Amino acid sequence: MALWPVSIMQDAIKAVQDTPIPNLLIAAGLLFLLLGFVNKLGGFIEVSPEQKKLTIPIGLLVLTAGLVLSMRMTTLGPIGGHTNGGEVNPPPIKPETGYVRATTNDPNPPTSLRNGPGSDYAIVVPIQKDEIFFVDLQGSGDWLPARTADNKNGYIYRPLVRLIK
């Protein structure tokens, strides 16, 4: 018998997928630290005395990693990103011939148009189901430069793009 309805689990998974990794590490670190001080959490998680010995060091390690990554992203921008005063540069506007019409084939819209080529970048604008936008197929990797009909620039995850002829 399932403890959680499927829709709640799907919503939770979607929320985690859209959460930057440093935030997940910070939350996990705090959870481990909490488990180091309690015997039972929410009636679902029980911690034995042997396990408690490891939860605090693991919690501190994971929390520290999350904080360091979070500070790195705040001061230097996302890892691998091109920054300009802390802001990520939008993809350069290329001649109109490089862009083609597209829509999203995301089974769980909206799809995020992001400020850089990766899910750790900030969301510029959500792309709704059946919304037309433009992508540059000359982009490399899993993230394509994209532009909305109202000229908002960013990057979109290539597997979620469906070209319109």
QUIQUICOR-V595179 format. One line per field, one symbol per residue. psi: psi as a letter, one per 20 degrees, with the letter a starting at -180 (. if undefined). Layout:
psi: ???
This chain:
psi: pphpqghgggggggghhjpqghhgggggghgggghiiqhpojihoqprhhhhhhhghggggggggggghghghghirqpirpqnkiqpprqqprqhhiqqqrrqkpimrqqporirmriiqqpgqqorpjppapqoiiqqaipqpqprhkkpqbqqogijppqp.
